[in-house]
Amino acid sequence: MFELILENKAGKKLEFGMGSPFTITEIQGLNPPSATINTSQLSLMDGAKYNSSKMNMRTLNIAFAIEVDAAKSRTEVYKVLKSKQWIKCTYIGEYRQVYIDGYIQSIDIEYFNMKQIVTCSILCPSPYFREAQEIVNEMSLILNRFHFPFASTEEPQIVFGVVSSDTGITIENESDVDCGMVIELYARANLTNPKVYNYVSQEYIGVEISMQTGDLITIDTQEGQKTAKLTRAGVTTSIFNNVMQGSTWLQLPSEGATFVYEVGTGSASNLDV
């Protein structure tokens, strides 16, 4: 069993599952999209030379039947599915809960059939499904040391928590493809030139900047969304030009990876990642 939800920019939804007035009859476009492979012919070489490749856009074609009260249910369909408008398609299965963004290309309804069938075509410029639940991994964190109930002792101090000194973490990727990340760097004291890198490949991304206490740097390495921003005293500015020379927009490999971080000056323990 699975559940499918179509949601427009106004938050209106069509839900397909138990108790829904709609029944899915067919979905096309769930398979991985085709790829375009760019090659060049060489006169003295058999075959061709590989240059580059890219994944093409995904098209979802969803057909569903209106089971009850055709006129009323058809109106509900029109409220959610509107040509050229943005739509979010969420799939909830036994092992995955994912979504993809797209735009409505067309909506066809068989008005005069005994059971009306609605066919909706959705064009997805980014072909990848995304995890519906946000996954957060902290590389440096505060470990709780305060528990109830407690009794005071003759010790000079009561420790409420300690800051972990670990500067590395192994992150799993439950998807089938490499994906980007959002990296947040928060300074609890002055430091310079924070850098995060893949422990195995030694690829890194860093920022040449002097961070002040309370500064937050946000680096987005997702395809089509690559940004680097600094938030200081409530004001957010782009620091794209501060990205270190030789940096790579780190991706999380499908097999997972171990990431570590360091700073130029100051203590790495004062950087929350």
N, C-alpha and C positions, 0 to 999 in steps of 0.2 A: 504494500500500500504506500501511496505517496500523497502529498498535498501540494497544490500549486496555487500561488497567489499573484494576481496582477494588480499593481498599485500605481495610480497616476500621481502627478505632482501635487494635487490637492489632497492626497491622502485617501481618496476613495478606492475601494478594493473590490475585486471579484475573487472569490475563494472557491476552489474546486477540491472537494473532499467529502467526508461524511456529512449528510444533511444539506448539501449544496443543491440549489435548483438546476445546476449545470453538471453535465457529465462529459469528461474528456473522451473524445473518440479517436484522436490521432494527434501526435506531436512530431514534427519533423525539424531537424536542426540540432538535435542533442549530441550528435557525434562530433568529434573534433573537426573544425573547419579545414578546408583545403589550404595548402600553402603555395606561395609563388616562389619558385627557385630561380635565381638569376645566375646564368652561366655565360661564358664566352668561348667561342671556338678558337682553337690554336691550330695554325696550318701544319705544324710538324708533330702534333700530338693526337693520339687517338682519343675519341670522345670529346669532352669539354672540360673547362676549368670552372670550379665552383666559385662564385663571387659573394653571394649573399642570399638570404631567404627571409620571408616574412609570412605571418599568418594572415589570411584574408578575413574579411568581416563575416560574422555569423548571421544567418537568417533563421528565425524561429517561425514556423507555421503551426499554429495551434487551432485545432478544430474541436468544437464542443457542442453538445446538444442541449437545447432548452427543454427541461423535463416538465415544469409546471408553470401555469399562468404565463403563456408565451408573450402577451402584450406587455405585462408588467415587467417580466424578466428581461425582455428586449430593451426596455427603457433603462434598466439598471446597467445593461451592457454599454449603451450609448453614453451613460454618465462617466464611465471609466475609460472606455476605449475610444479615443478620438484621433483621427488621422493627423499625422505629422507631429503629434505630441509625445513627450517623454513618457516612458513606462518602465516600471521595475518588475521583473519577473523573478519570484522567489520559489525555489524548489526545496521541499522538505521531504527527505527520504529516511530510510532506516539508519543509514550511515553518514549522510551528509545533509547539511542545511546551507544552501548556496543561493546566490542571486546574480542577475545580470541586468545591466541597463540597456535600453534600446528605444527605438522610435517606431510608432505605428505607421506602417506603409499602407495597409489597406484592411478593410473590414467588410466581409461579405456575409449576408444572411439569406438563407433560403426561406423566404417569407411564406410560400404557398405549399410547403411540404407538411405532412401530418405532424412530423417532429422536426422543428426548425433547427438547422445546423448553422452555427456561426464559425466562420474561418477568419482568423486574424493573422496577419503577417507582420512580424516585428524585425526590424533591421538593427543589429547590434554592432556599432562601429568598433568597440573593443570586444574581441571574440571570447574572452575568458570569463568563466563564472567565478564569483568571489565568495569567500567564506562569510556567512551571514553574521556570525558571532565574532566580535573583536577579540583578538588574542594578544595579550600583553606579556612580555618577558622583561623582567628587571635584572640588570647586570650588577648593580649595587643597590642594596636595600637595607632597611632597618629591621633587625630581628627582635621580636618582642621578648622581653624578659620580665614583664610585669603580669602577675596572675593573682586572681582573687580565689579564696581569702588569703590574707597575708598577715604576718605579725612582725612588728619592728624588733630589731635585734640590736646588739651593741656595735654592729659594724658601722663604720663612719659614713657609708654610702649605701643607698638602695638604687640598683640599676634598673631603670625602666625599659631600656632597649639599647642595643649596640648596632653600629653600622658595619655591615659586612664588608670585608676588604677584598672580596673576590672581584676581579676585573674581567672576567670572562664567563660566557654562558653558551651552552649547546642548545640550539633551537631546532625543533622538528618541523618539517613541512609535510602536512598530510595531503597536499594536493599532488597532481601528476606533473606539474610544470614549475619552473623557476618563477618566483614572484618578487615584487618590490616590497619595501618596508617603509614605515614612518619611524624615524629615529629621533628621540627627544633627549636633549642634553641639558640638565639643570645644574647650575653652579650654586653650591652652598658656601663658597668662598671664592676669592679672586684666583683665576688661573688662566692659562693661555693655550691656544692651539690644540683643542681636543681632536682626537682622531679615533675612529672605529675601523677595525680591519678583520678580514677573514683569516683565521689562524692558519688554515691549511694553504689557501691560494696566495696569501699575503696581499690580496687586493684590499684597498682601503679607501675611505672617504674621510677627509678632515677639513677643518676650517681654520684659517689663519686669522685669529681674533683674540683680543684680550677680554675675557669674560669677567663681569663683575658679579658680586653676590646677588642672587635672585634672577640672573639672566637665564633665559630659556632659548635654546637653539632647536629648531625643528627642521629636519632634513627628510624630504619625501623622495624615495627612489622609485616610485611606481611609474610604469610606462605611461608617458604622456602627461605626467604630473610632477616632473622633476623640479624641486624647489629647495631653497635653503633660506630660512627666515630667523631673525633674531627678535625676541620679545623682551624689551627692557622698560621697566617702569610703566607697563601697560601699553606701550607703543610697539607695534610690529613693523619691521622693515626687512627688505630683501638683502641678504648677504651672499647672493649668488656669486658675485665677483671675488668673495673671500675664500671660496672653495680651493683647497690646496692643489697645486700643480701635481699631476699624476694620479689624482683621485679617480676612482671608479664608482659609478652609482650602484652600490652594492645590491646584489640580488640574493634572495634566500633560495639556495638550490633545492630541487625536489627531494634530494636525499638528506636535506638538513645540513647544518654547518655550525661550527664553533666560532663565535665572535669575541674579540677582546678589545679593550680600549686603553688609551694612554693620553697624557697631556704634555705640553711642552714645558711649562713651569707651573709650580704649585703642586698640590697633592691630588693624585687621581681619586683618593677616597672622598674628596669634596665634590665629585662629579657624579650625579645620579643619571643613569642611562636607561 
